Amino acid sequence: MSVIYVLLAISITVAVFFFVAFVLSVKSGQYDDAYTPSVRMLFEDELVKDKTEEDELNKSENQ
């Protein structure tokens, strides 16, 4: 039974450590991305072609 208490204490300690590390990294701005939103509009979205359209184009090119 004492093993459960030790494991519980260790797991809570590790969880608190990772939570503090996460909060500090967010406050320091590590997850901020100021570059991507400003250039996102410059990239064109690629059109998704249907499989049937590709097959028709391949057939017409082969003839």
N, CA, C and O atoms as a CHARMM CRD file, in Angstrom:
* protein
*
  252
    1    1 MET  N      0.83100  -1.20300   0.00000 PROA 1      0.00000
    2    1 MET  CA     0.00000   0.00000   0.00000 PROA 1      0.00000
    3    1 MET  C      0.86700   1.25600   0.00000 PROA 1      0.00000
    4    1 MET  O      0.47900   2.27800  -0.56500 PROA 1      0.00000
    5    2 SER  N      2.02100   1.18500   0.62100 PROA 2      0.00000
    6    2 SER  CA     2.89300   2.35900   0.67000 PROA 2      0.00000
    7    2 SER  C      3.47100   2.67000  -0.71000 PROA 2      0.00000
    8    2 SER  O      3.83200   3.81500  -0.98100 PROA 2      0.00000
    9    3 VAL  N      3.56400   1.66700  -1.58400 PROA 3      0.00000
   10    3 VAL  CA     4.06000   1.89500  -2.94100 PROA 3      0.00000
   11    3 VAL  C      3.10900   2.81200  -3.70200 PROA 3      0.00000
   12    3 VAL  O      3.55100   3.65300  -4.48500 PROA 3      0.00000
   13    4 ILE  N      1.83800   2.65900  -3.48000 PROA 4      0.00000
   14    4 ILE  CA     0.84400   3.51400  -4.14200 PROA 4      0.00000
   15    4 ILE  C      1.03300   4.96700  -3.74300 PROA 4      0.00000
   16    4 ILE  O      0.93600   5.86200  -4.58200 PROA 4      0.00000
   17    5 TYR  N      1.30000   5.20500  -2.47600 PROA 5      0.00000
   18    5 TYR  CA     1.51500   6.58000  -2.01600 PROA 5      0.00000
   19    5 TYR  C      2.78400   7.17100  -2.62900 PROA 5      0.00000
   20    5 TYR  O      2.81300   8.34500  -2.99600 PROA 5      0.00000
   21    6 VAL  N      3.81900   6.36400  -2.73500 PROA 6      0.00000
   22    6 VAL  CA     5.07200   6.84600  -3.32700 PROA 6      0.00000
   23    6 VAL  C      4.86000   7.15000  -4.80900 PROA 6      0.00000
   24    6 VAL  O      5.28500   8.20200  -5.28700 PROA 6      0.00000
   25    7 LEU  N      4.21700   6.25700  -5.53300 PROA 7      0.00000
   26    7 LEU  CA     3.96700   6.48700  -6.95300 PROA 7      0.00000
   27    7 LEU  C      3.05100   7.69000  -7.17900 PROA 7      0.00000
   28    7 LEU  O      3.24500   8.45200  -8.12600 PROA 7      0.00000
   29    8 LEU  N      2.07000   7.85500  -6.32400 PROA 8      0.00000
   30    8 LEU  CA     1.17500   9.00400  -6.42400 PROA 8      0.00000
   31    8 LEU  C      1.93800  10.30000  -6.19800 PROA 8      0.00000
   32    8 LEU  O      1.72500  11.27500  -6.92000 PROA 8      0.00000
   33    9 ALA  N      2.80200  10.32800  -5.23200 PROA 9      0.00000
   34    9 ALA  CA     3.59200  11.52600  -4.95100 PROA 9      0.00000
   35    9 ALA  C      4.53800  11.84000  -6.10600 PROA 9      0.00000
   36    9 ALA  O      4.68400  12.99800  -6.49800 PROA 9      0.00000
   37   10 ILE  N      5.17600  10.81200  -6.64500 PROA 10     0.00000
   38   10 ILE  CA     6.09000  11.02500  -7.77000 PROA 10     0.00000
   39   10 ILE  C      5.33300  11.52100  -9.00200 PROA 10     0.00000
   40   10 ILE  O      5.79800  12.43000  -9.69100 PROA 10     0.00000
   41   11 SER  N      4.18400  10.93700  -9.27900 PROA 11     0.00000
   42   11 SER  CA     3.42700  11.35300 -10.46500 PROA 11     0.00000
   43   11 SER  C      2.90300  12.77500 -10.32800 PROA 11     0.00000
   44   11 SER  O      2.88600  13.52200 -11.30600 PROA 11     0.00000
   45   12 ILE  N      2.48100  13.15300  -9.14900 PROA 12     0.00000
   46   12 ILE  CA     2.02000  14.53500  -8.94200 PROA 12     0.00000
   47   12 ILE  C      3.18100  15.50600  -9.08000 PROA 12     0.00000
   48   12 ILE  O      3.01100  16.59200  -9.63500 PROA 12     0.00000
   49   13 THR  N      4.35600  15.13700  -8.58700 PROA 13     0.00000
   50   13 THR  CA     5.53600  15.98400  -8.70400 PROA 13     0.00000
   51   13 THR  C      5.92600  16.17500 -10.17200 PROA 13     0.00000
   52   13 THR  O      6.22700  17.29100 -10.59600 PROA 13     0.00000
   53   14 VAL  N      5.92000  15.10300 -10.93400 PROA 14     0.00000
   54   14 VAL  CA     6.25700  15.19200 -12.35200 PROA 14     0.00000
   55   14 VAL  C      5.21500  16.02500 -13.10400 PROA 14     0.00000
   56   14 VAL  O      5.57300  16.83000 -13.96300 PROA 14     0.00000
   57   15 ALA  N      3.94300  15.84100 -12.79100 PROA 15     0.00000
   58   15 ALA  CA     2.88900  16.61000 -13.44700 PROA 15     0.00000
   59   15 ALA  C      3.02000  18.09700 -13.13600 PROA 15     0.00000
   60   15 ALA  O      2.84900  18.93000 -14.02700 PROA 15     0.00000
   61   16 VAL  N      3.31500  18.43500 -11.90600 PROA 16     0.00000
   62   16 VAL  CA     3.49400  19.84300 -11.52900 PROA 16     0.00000
   63   16 VAL  C      4.70600  20.42600 -12.25200 PROA 16     0.00000
   64   16 VAL  O      4.66600  21.56300 -12.72100 PROA 16     0.00000
   65   17 PHE  N      5.78200  19.64700 -12.34200 PROA 17     0.00000
   66   17 PHE  CA     6.97700  20.12000 -13.04000 PROA 17     0.00000
   67   17 PHE  C      6.66600  20.43000 -14.50600 PROA 17     0.00000
   68   17 PHE  O      7.04500  21.49200 -15.00100 PROA 17     0.00000
   69   18 PHE  N      5.98500  19.52500 -15.20400 PROA 18     0.00000
   70   18 PHE  CA     5.65900  19.76400 -16.60900 PROA 18     0.00000
   71   18 PHE  C      4.67100  20.92400 -16.76400 PROA 18     0.00000
   72   18 PHE  O      4.76300  21.67900 -17.73200 PROA 18     0.00000
   73   19 PHE  N      3.74800  21.07500 -15.84800 PROA 19     0.00000
   74   19 PHE  CA     2.81800  22.20700 -15.92100 PROA 19     0.00000
   75   19 PHE  C      3.54900  23.53100 -15.75400 PROA 19     0.00000
   76   19 PHE  O      3.27600  24.48800 -16.47900 PROA 19     0.00000
   77   20 VAL  N      4.47500  23.59200 -14.80400 PROA 20     0.00000
   78   20 VAL  CA     5.25000  24.82200 -14.59000 PROA 20     0.00000
   79   20 VAL  C      6.11600  25.11000 -15.81800 PROA 20     0.00000
   80   20 VAL  O      6.22700  26.26100 -16.24200 PROA 20     0.00000
   81   21 ALA  N      6.72900  24.07200 -16.38800 PROA 21     0.00000
   82   21 ALA  CA     7.53700  24.27300 -17.59100 PROA 21     0.00000
   83   21 ALA  C      6.68300  24.78400 -18.74100 PROA 21     0.00000
   84   21 ALA  O      7.12100  25.65100 -19.49700 PROA 21     0.00000
   85   22 PHE  N      5.47000  24.25900 -18.88400 PROA 22     0.00000
   86   22 PHE  CA     4.56700  24.71200 -19.93900 PROA 22     0.00000
   87   22 PHE  C      4.16500  26.17100 -19.73300 PROA 22     0.00000
   88   22 PHE  O      4.19100  26.96000 -20.67700 PROA 22     0.00000
   89   23 VAL  N      3.79800  26.53000 -18.51500 PROA 23     0.00000
   90   23 VAL  CA     3.38900  27.91100 -18.23600 PROA 23     0.00000
   91   23 VAL  C      4.53900  28.87500 -18.49300 PROA 23     0.00000
   92   23 VAL  O      4.33100  29.95000 -19.05400 PROA 23     0.00000
   93   24 LEU  N      5.73600  28.50600 -18.09400 PROA 24     0.00000
   94   24 LEU  CA     6.88900  29.38400 -18.32500 PROA 24     0.00000
   95   24 LEU  C      7.19600  29.53100 -19.81300 PROA 24     0.00000
   96   24 LEU  O      7.56800  30.61600 -20.26000 PROA 24     0.00000
   97   25 SER  N      7.04600  28.46300 -20.57900 PROA 25     0.00000
   98   25 SER  CA     7.31400  28.56400 -22.01200 PROA 25     0.00000
   99   25 SER  C      6.25500  29.40200 -22.71900 PROA 25     0.00000
  100   25 SER  O      6.56900  30.11900 -23.66900 PROA 25     0.00000
  101   26 VAL  N      5.01200  29.32200 -22.27200 PROA 26     0.00000
  102   26 VAL  CA     3.96600  30.15800 -22.86500 PROA 26     0.00000
  103   26 VAL  C      4.19900  31.62500 -22.52300 PROA 26     0.00000
  104   26 VAL  O      4.03900  32.49700 -23.37700 PROA 26     0.00000
  105   27 LYS  N      4.57200  31.89400 -21.29100 PROA 27     0.00000
  106   27 LYS  CA     4.81800  33.28800 -20.89100 PROA 27     0.00000
  107   27 LYS  C      6.03700  33.87400 -21.59200 PROA 27     0.00000
  108   27 LYS  O      6.08700  35.07900 -21.84000 PROA 27     0.00000
  109   28 SER  N      7.02300  33.03200 -21.91500 PROA 28     0.00000
  110   28 SER  CA     8.21800  33.55000 -22.58400 PROA 28     0.00000
  111   28 SER  C      7.99200  33.75900 -24.07500 PROA 28     0.00000
  112   28 SER  O      8.85200  34.31800 -24.75600 PROA 28     0.00000
  113   29 GLY  N      6.84200  33.31600 -24.59600 PROA 29     0.00000
  114   29 GLY  CA     6.50800  33.54400 -25.99400 PROA 29     0.00000
  115   29 GLY  C      7.02500  32.48000 -26.92800 PROA 29     0.00000
  116   29 GLY  O      7.13600  32.72100 -28.13100 PROA 29     0.00000
  117   30 GLN  N      7.34200  31.31600 -26.41500 PROA 30     0.00000
  118   30 GLN  CA     7.88700  30.26300 -27.25300 PROA 30     0.00000
  119   30 GLN  C      6.86900  29.75100 -28.26700 PROA 30     0.00000
  120   30 GLN  O      7.25700  29.27000 -29.33200 PROA 30     0.00000
  121   31 TYR  N      5.59100  29.84300 -27.96400 PROA 31     0.00000
  122   31 TYR  CA     4.56000  29.34800 -28.87100 PROA 31     0.00000
  123   31 TYR  C      3.97300  30.44000 -29.75700 PROA 31     0.00000
  124   31 TYR  O      3.04100  30.17400 -30.51600 PROA 31     0.00000
  125   32 ASP  N      4.48400  31.63400 -29.68000 PROA 32     0.00000
  126   32 ASP  CA     3.99800  32.71900 -30.53000 PROA 32     0.00000
  127   32 ASP  C      4.54200  32.54700 -31.93900 PROA 32     0.00000
  128   32 ASP  O      5.71600  32.22900 -32.12500 PROA 32     0.00000
  129   33 ASP  N      3.70100  32.75400 -32.90900 PROA 33     0.00000
  130   33 ASP  CA     4.10100  32.67200 -34.30200 PROA 33     0.00000
  131   33 ASP  C      3.63900  33.94600 -34.99100 PROA 33     0.00000
  132   33 ASP  O      2.48600  34.06100 -35.40800 PROA 33     0.00000
  133   34 ALA  N      4.54000  34.88600 -35.10200 PROA 34     0.00000
  134   34 ALA  CA     4.18600  36.16600 -35.69500 PROA 34     0.00000
  135   34 ALA  C      4.40800  36.17500 -37.19900 PROA 34     0.00000
  136   34 ALA  O      3.90100  37.06000 -37.88800 PROA 34     0.00000
  137   35 TYR  N      5.14800  35.21600 -37.72000 PROA 35     0.00000
  138   35 TYR  CA     5.49300  35.23600 -39.14100 PROA 35     0.00000
  139   35 TYR  C      4.44200  34.58100 -40.02900 PROA 35     0.00000
  140   35 TYR  O      4.06100  35.14800 -41.05300 PROA 35     0.00000
  141   36 THR  N      3.97600  33.41800 -39.65900 PROA 36     0.00000
  142   36 THR  CA     3.08900  32.64200 -40.52800 PROA 36     0.00000
  143   36 THR  C      1.78100  33.35900 -40.87000 PROA 36     0.00000
  144   36 THR  O      1.40900  33.36700 -42.04300 PROA 36     0.00000
  145   37 PRO  N      1.06500  33.95800 -39.92400 PROA 37     0.00000
  146   37 PRO  CA    -0.19500  34.61500 -40.30600 PROA 37     0.00000
  147   37 PRO  C     -0.01700  35.75100 -41.31900 PROA 37     0.00000
  148   37 PRO  O     -0.90800  36.01000 -42.12700 PROA 37     0.00000
  149   38 SER  N      1.13000  36.42300 -41.27300 PROA 38     0.00000
  150   38 SER  CA     1.32300  37.54900 -42.18500 PROA 38     0.00000
  151   38 SER  C      1.59400  37.10700 -43.62000 PROA 38     0.00000
  152   38 SER  O      1.33200  37.86700 -44.55200 PROA 38     0.00000
  153   39 VAL  N      2.11300  35.89300 -43.81900 PROA 39     0.00000
  154   39 VAL  CA     2.41600  35.44700 -45.17400 PROA 39     0.00000
  155   39 VAL  C      1.46200  34.35700 -45.65900 PROA 39     0.00000
  156   39 VAL  O      1.60200  33.88600 -46.78800 PROA 39     0.00000
  157   40 ARG  N      0.51900  33.95600 -44.85500 PROA 40     0.00000
  158   40 ARG  CA    -0.39500  32.88900 -45.25100 PROA 40     0.00000
  159   40 ARG  C     -1.20700  33.27600 -46.48000 PROA 40     0.00000
  160   40 ARG  O     -1.51200  32.42400 -47.31400 PROA 40     0.00000
  161   41 MET  N     -1.55600  34.54700 -46.59700 PROA 41     0.00000
  162   41 MET  CA    -2.36700  34.96000 -47.72900 PROA 41     0.00000
  163   41 MET  C     -1.57300  34.96700 -49.03700 PROA 41     0.00000
  164   41 MET  O     -2.17200  35.04900 -50.10900 PROA 41     0.00000
  165   42 LEU  N     -0.25500  34.88400 -48.97700 PROA 42     0.00000
  166   42 LEU  CA     0.55600  34.89000 -50.18100 PROA 42     0.00000
  167   42 LEU  C      0.61500  33.52500 -50.85400 PROA 42     0.00000
  168   42 LEU  O      0.91100  33.43300 -52.04500 PROA 42     0.00000
  169   43 PHE  N      0.34200  32.48000 -50.11200 PROA 43     0.00000
  170   43 PHE  CA     0.40000  31.13600 -50.67200 PROA 43     0.00000
  171   43 PHE  C     -0.94400  30.77400 -51.28300 PROA 43     0.00000
  172   43 PHE  O     -1.99500  31.00900 -50.68700 PROA 43     0.00000
  173   44 GLU  N     -0.89600  30.20100 -52.47700 PROA 44     0.00000
  174   44 GLU  CA    -2.13200  29.80600 -53.13500 PROA 44     0.00000
  175   44 GLU  C     -2.55600  28.43200 -52.64500 PROA 44     0.00000
  176   44 GLU  O     -1.72500  27.56100 -52.39000 PROA 44     0.00000
  177   45 ASP  N     -3.84900  28.25700 -52.51900 PROA 45     0.00000
  178   45 ASP  CA    -4.36900  26.94000 -52.17800 PROA 45     0.00000
  179   45 ASP  C     -4.33400  26.07800 -53.42900 PROA 45     0.00000
  180   45 ASP  O     -4.71700  26.51900 -54.51200 PROA 45     0.00000
  181   46 GLU  N     -3.87400  24.84900 -53.26900 PROA 46     0.00000
  182   46 GLU  CA    -3.84300  23.95000 -54.41300 PROA 46     0.00000
  183   46 GLU  C     -5.22100  23.33700 -54.60100 PROA 46     0.00000
  184   46 GLU  O     -5.88300  22.94900 -53.63800 PROA 46     0.00000
  185   47 LEU  N     -5.63700  23.25700 -55.85100 PROA 47     0.00000
  186   47 LEU  CA    -6.93400  22.67800 -56.16100 PROA 47     0.00000
  187   47 LEU  C     -6.82900  21.16800 -56.12500 PROA 47     0.00000
  188   47 LEU  O     -5.84800  20.58800 -56.59200 PROA 47     0.00000
  189   48 VAL  N     -7.83200  20.54700 -55.57500 PROA 48     0.00000
  190   48 VAL  CA    -7.87000  19.09100 -55.52600 PROA 48     0.00000
  191   48 VAL  C     -8.64500  18.60000 -56.73600 PROA 48     0.00000
  192   48 VAL  O     -9.81100  18.95100 -56.91500 PROA 48     0.00000
  193   49 LYS  N     -8.00400  17.79500 -57.56300 PROA 49     0.00000
  194   49 LYS  CA    -8.65400  17.28400 -58.76200 PROA 49     0.00000
  195   49 LYS  C     -9.28900  15.93900 -58.44200 PROA 49     0.00000
  196   49 LYS  O     -8.76100  15.14100 -57.66700 PROA 49     0.00000
  197   50 ASP  N    -10.42400  15.71900 -59.05700 PROA 50     0.00000
  198   50 ASP  CA   -11.08000  14.42200 -58.91100 PROA 50     0.00000
  199   50 ASP  C    -10.30300  13.37000 -59.67800 PROA 50     0.00000
  200   50 ASP  O     -9.58900  13.68000 -60.63100 PROA 50     0.00000
  201   51 LYS  N    -10.44600  12.14500 -59.26100 PROA 51     0.00000
  202   51 LYS  CA    -9.78900  11.03600 -59.94400 PROA 51     0.00000
  203   51 LYS  C    -10.29800  10.90700 -61.37600 PROA 51     0.00000
  204   51 LYS  O     -9.53200  10.55600 -62.27200 PROA 51     0.00000
  205   52 THR  N    -11.57500  11.18400 -61.60100 PROA 52     0.00000
  206   52 THR  CA   -12.14100  11.05400 -62.94600 PROA 52     0.00000
  207   52 THR  C    -11.56600  12.10500 -63.88600 PROA 52     0.00000
  208   52 THR  O    -11.34500  11.81700 -65.06200 PROA 52     0.00000
  209   53 GLU  N    -11.32400  13.29600 -63.40300 PROA 53     0.00000
  210   53 GLU  CA   -10.74500  14.33600 -64.24500 PROA 53     0.00000
  211   53 GLU  C     -9.33300  13.96100 -64.66500 PROA 53     0.00000
  212   53 GLU  O     -8.94300  14.19900 -65.80800 PROA 53     0.00000
  213   54 GLU  N     -8.56800  13.38100 -63.75900 PROA 54     0.00000
  214   54 GLU  CA    -7.20700  12.97400 -64.09200 PROA 54     0.00000
  215   54 GLU  C     -7.22100  11.84600 -65.11100 PROA 54     0.00000
  216   54 GLU  O     -6.39300  11.82600 -66.02100 PROA 54     0.00000
  217   55 ASP  N     -8.14300  10.91300 -64.97300 PROA 55     0.00000
  218   55 ASP  CA    -8.24900   9.81200 -65.92400 PROA 55     0.00000
  219   55 ASP  C     -8.60300  10.32000 -67.31100 PROA 55     0.00000
  220   55 ASP  O     -8.05300   9.83600 -68.30100 PROA 55     0.00000
  221   56 GLU  N     -9.51300  11.29000 -67.40400 PROA 56     0.00000
  222   56 GLU  CA    -9.90800  11.84300 -68.68900 PROA 56     0.00000
  223   56 GLU  C     -8.74900  12.58000 -69.35000 PROA 56     0.00000
  224   56 GLU  O     -8.56700  12.50700 -70.56500 PROA 56     0.00000
  225   57 LEU  N     -7.96700  13.28900 -68.54100 PROA 57     0.00000
  226   57 LEU  CA    -6.82000  14.00200 -69.10000 PROA 57     0.00000
  227   57 LEU  C     -5.76400  13.01200 -69.60700 PROA 57     0.00000
  228   57 LEU  O     -5.15800  13.23200 -70.65600 PROA 57     0.00000
  229   58 ASN  N     -5.55100  11.95400 -68.88300 PROA 58     0.00000
  230   58 ASN  CA    -4.58300  10.94400 -69.29900 PROA 58     0.00000
  231   58 ASN  C     -5.02300  10.24700 -70.57400 PROA 58     0.00000
  232   58 ASN  O     -4.19300   9.94900 -71.43300 PROA 58     0.00000
  233   59 LYS  N     -6.30600   9.98500 -70.71000 PROA 59     0.00000
  234   59 LYS  CA    -6.81800   9.34000 -71.91300 PROA 59     0.00000
  235   59 LYS  C     -6.65200  10.24100 -73.13100 PROA 59     0.00000
  236   59 LYS  O     -6.25500   9.77700 -74.19900 PROA 59     0.00000
  237   60 SER  N     -6.95600  11.52900 -72.97200 PROA 60     0.00000
  238   60 SER  CA    -6.85200  12.44300 -74.10100 PROA 60     0.00000
  239   60 SER  C     -5.40200  12.66900 -74.50200 PROA 60     0.00000
  240   60 SER  O     -5.12400  12.88500 -75.68100 PROA 60     0.00000
  241   61 GLU  N     -4.47400  12.62800 -73.56100 PROA 61     0.00000
  242   61 GLU  CA    -3.05600  12.81100 -73.87900 PROA 61     0.00000
  243   61 GLU  C     -2.49700  11.57700 -74.57400 PROA 61     0.00000
  244   61 GLU  O     -1.61500  11.70300 -75.42400 PROA 61     0.00000
  245   62 ASN  N     -2.97900  10.40800 -74.24000 PROA 62     0.00000
  246   62 ASN  CA    -2.46800   9.16700 -74.83400 PROA 62     0.00000
  247   62 ASN  C     -2.98900   8.93900 -76.25200 PROA 62     0.00000
  248   62 ASN  O     -2.40400   8.13900 -76.98300 PROA 62     0.00000
  249   63 GLN  N     -4.03300   9.58900 -76.65900 PROA 63     0.00000
  250   63 GLN  CA    -4.62800   9.37200 -78.00200 PROA 63     0.00000
  251   63 GLN  C     -3.96500  10.20100 -79.02900 PROA 63     0.00000
  252   63 GLN  O     -4.33500  10.14400 -80.20100 PROA 63     0.00000
